[in-house]
Amino acid sequence: MRTSLFALESVITLSLTGLVMYSFRDLLLNHIQLTIFFLPLNVGLHGSVSSTISSSLASGTPLRLNDWLAVVWEACRSDSWMASGVGLFNAFVGFLVPGLTQAGLIAAIALPVVACWRNVLAGLFPLLSVRLGLDPAATAMPLMAVIGNPSGCFLFLSLARVLLHVVPAFW
């Protein structure tokens, strides 16, 4: 049963992410280097928010709004720094490799936004699970995969499309 649910989750996640990528095919065909900076980071940009909130809810500890905001804010802050650092490092490397500078700068700008979005989702899914009467520890991570990955991809590519007109291409 668990294997079939994992397979279903994988099929749904890959299908939705594929639809997002397909809808941005013109952008990706012209700027394939954007995938170098985004795809490896997309999966890891929700840190421990979901597990922290899930464990709090599972232990029966009531979660106040201030506690929730503090957990999500701390995760957004740390993941944004990590995402910006990776993006800036990639932009620096891009100065050495022609054609990667613009994509690296776009990643440095867009990845922190995606990191915060994914942390907010990771913080909301356990609460949603409890509200629906489900076990937050069992449902939050599958929801993060099915909704967080495609929506993070959509947000990054949407920001990249806008930023391509703002961030200069150095060479």
Protein Blocks (a to p, Z undefined) as FASTA:
>chain_A
ZZmmmmmmmmmmmmmmmmmmmmmmmmmmmmmmlmmmmmmmmmmmnojmlmmmmmmmmnop
acdfklmmmmmmmmmmmmmmmmmmmmmmmmmmmmmmghilmmmmmmmmmmmmmmmmmmmm
mmmmmmmmmmnopafklmmmmmmmmmmmmmmmmmmmmmmmmmmmmmccfZZ
